[in-house]
Amino acid sequence: MSLELKVNEEIKNAMRAKDEATLRSLRAIKAAILIEKTSGSGTEISEADEIKMLQKMAKQRRDSLDIFVKQNREDLAIKEREELTVIERFLPQQMNTEELSIEIKTIIAEMGITNPAEMGKVMGAANKKLAGKTDGKAISEMVKQLLSS
């Protein structure tokens, strides 16, 4: 089942349950899908594209949440948390720190890299291999940590 069909089904359920927070979040996802479909590329949206789109939306929510928390705007932070929770339901299971560390150690060993100056090579390989399983910021931090030690 495609993301669009899942979202449409969830929208119906949220409307029946009168769950405004979930409904707002699902409509945001649906709008992003429609924008992507009508972008003029002429290609179907792949599952990888759907995951990238959802990760981008989740990152936007996290960034906004950080700002609202720093500015003591709990009313806005609550909305961002609600939307982030709904978006994350559609993302694949994210890797924890331990799993990420193991994967990046494996990549570093396979490439034979020991110099922190070659971080870019590791980042490229890690981003390809771990796409959708974790965000780029976590990968970057872990690569820096492992190469500097």
Residue pairs with C-beta under 8 A, 6 or more apart in sequence:
2 50
3 29
3 33
3 45
3 47
3 50
3 54
3 90
4 30
4 33
6 90
7 26
7 29
7 30
7 33
7 90
8 30
10 22
10 26
11 23
11 26
11 27
11 30
14 22
14 23
14 26
15 23
21 79
21 82
21 83
21 86
22 82
22 86
24 79
24 82
24 83
25 82
25 83
25 85
25 86
25 87
26 86
28 57
28 83
29 54
29 57
29 86
29 87
29 90
32 53
32 57
33 45
33 50
33 53
36 45
36 49
36 53
37 45
45 53
48 131
48 132
51 91
51 92
51 131
51 132
52 131
52 132
54 87
54 90
54 91
55 91
55 132
55 135
57 87
58 84
58 87
58 88
58 91
58 135
59 135
61 80
61 83
61 84
61 87
62 80
62 84
64 76
64 80
65 77
65 80
65 81
65 84
68 74
68 76
68 77
68 80
69 77
88 94
91 132
92 132
92 133
93 133
94 133
94 134
95 103
95 130
95 133
95 134
95 138
97 138
97 142
100 130
100 134
100 138
100 139
100 142
101 142
101 146
103 126
103 129
103 130
104 122
104 126
104 139
104 142
104 143
104 146
105 146
107 122
107 125
107 126
107 129
108 122
108 143
108 146
108 147
111 121
111 122
111 125
113 121
113 122
113 147
114 147
115 147
116 144
116 147
116 148
118 147
119 143
119 144
119 147
122 143
122 147
123 139
123 140
123 143
126 139
126 143
127 136
127 139
130 139
